[in-house]
């Protein structure tokens, strides 16, 4: 039996529209990513850990560029997002930070 695994990349706009991240109701002073990012420690991490991994996304620092990746990751994590809509089974999705690309071009 062969298992199919699909890796996709999508734009930030499509990510926000298709998966609908929920606001971080625990952040006292707001948070990054439209006030939707949860911390990697304490009560916010405990809250995220209670969700099915299909609804969890990790904001990662990949060699200085921020990337949103589906799933619960530990290495290079910057924070977590929780979405209303799940990632399809057998699918891994990454969302490059489009603003970081613009910053790099501006500084060249």
Phi, psi and omega per residue, in radians:
X1 nan 2.215 -3.115
X2 -1.753 2.297 3.094
X3 -1.750 2.260 3.128
X4 -1.648 2.315 3.102
X5 -2.193 2.228 -3.081
X6 -1.970 2.291 3.051
X7 -1.916 2.202 -3.113
X8 -2.197 2.747 3.000
X9 -2.217 2.455 3.129
X10 -2.454 2.860 3.133
X11 -1.339 2.789 3.089
X12 -1.049 -0.743 -3.131
X13 -1.041 -0.798 3.107
X14 -1.114 -0.672 3.094
X15 -1.028 -0.885 -3.108
X16 -1.093 -0.694 -3.120
X17 -1.274 -0.758 -3.032
X18 -1.378 -0.655 -3.022
X19 -1.868 -0.305 3.026
X20 0.926 1.300 3.073
X21 -1.051 2.513 -3.139
X22 -1.611 2.602 3.102
X23 -1.154 2.594 3.055
X24 -1.425 1.784 -3.111
X25 -1.347 -0.129 -3.082
X26 -1.653 -0.312 -3.079
X27 -1.278 2.209 -3.106
X28 -1.270 -0.720 -3.062
X29 -2.018 0.485 -3.094
X30 1.431 3.022 3.125
X31 -2.575 3.042 -3.136
X32 -1.242 3.030 3.101
X33 0.959 1.085 3.092
X34 0.998 0.649 -3.130
X35 1.084 0.500 -3.125
X36 -1.917 -0.179 -3.060
X37 -1.417 2.376 3.085
X38 -1.809 2.572 -3.131
X39 -1.207 2.929 -3.100
X40 -1.717 0.263 -3.103
X41 -2.643 2.913 3.012
X42 1.127 -2.660 -3.072
X43 -1.041 -0.563 3.138
X44 -1.194 -0.725 3.074
X45 -1.120 -0.731 3.100
X46 -1.024 -0.712 3.123
X47 -1.097 -0.835 -3.124
X48 -1.088 -0.715 -3.074
X49 -1.109 -0.312 3.137
X50 -1.450 -0.085 -3.121
X51 -1.645 2.637 3.008
X52 -1.056 2.386 -3.072
X53 -1.029 -0.391 3.112
X54 -1.156 -0.295 3.133
X55 -1.836 -0.015 -3.082
X56 -1.840 2.382 3.084
X57 -2.227 2.555 3.139
X58 -1.967 2.287 3.010
X59 -1.513 2.066 -3.042
X60 -2.009 2.586 2.982
X61 -1.737 1.855 -3.129
X62 -1.904 1.673 -3.133
X63 0.946 0.769 3.079
X64 1.533 -0.085 3.083
X65 -1.925 2.317 3.107
X66 -1.398 2.370 3.140
X67 -2.381 2.428 3.012
X68 -1.716 2.166 -3.110
X69 -2.163 2.394 3.114
X70 -1.120 2.505 3.099
X71 1.767 3.042 -3.076
X72 -1.774 1.825 -3.103
X73 -1.966 2.702 3.134
X74 -1.950 -0.677 -3.066
X75 -1.326 2.290 3.106
X76 1.094 0.408 -3.115
X77 -1.322 2.480 3.115
X78 -1.950 -0.512 -3.138
X79 3.085 -3.112 -3.116
X80 -2.256 2.653 3.010
X81 -2.145 2.570 3.062
X82 -2.090 2.303 -3.089
X83 -1.986 2.671 3.087
X84 -1.191 -0.646 -3.062
X85 -1.843 2.376 -3.069
X86 -1.393 2.749 2.976
X87 -1.303 2.363 3.118
X88 -1.031 2.523 3.104
X89 -0.986 2.396 3.115
X90 1.361 0.296 -3.101
X91 -2.196 2.392 3.032
X92 -2.079 2.268 -3.085
X93 -2.189 2.380 3.013
X94 -2.107 2.562 -3.121
X95 -2.255 1.778 3.108
X96 -1.159 2.552 3.078
X97 -1.330 1.849 -3.075
X98 -1.141 -0.518 3.114
X99 -1.165 -0.608 3.135
X100 -1.118 -0.671 3.100
X101 -1.098 -0.713 3.136
X102 -1.145 -0.705 3.140
X103 -1.094 -0.713 -3.137
X104 -1.110 -0.778 -3.140
X105 -1.133 -0.680 -3.126
X106 -1.142 -0.547 -3.075
X107 -1.566 -0.057 -3.085
X108 -1.363 nan nan
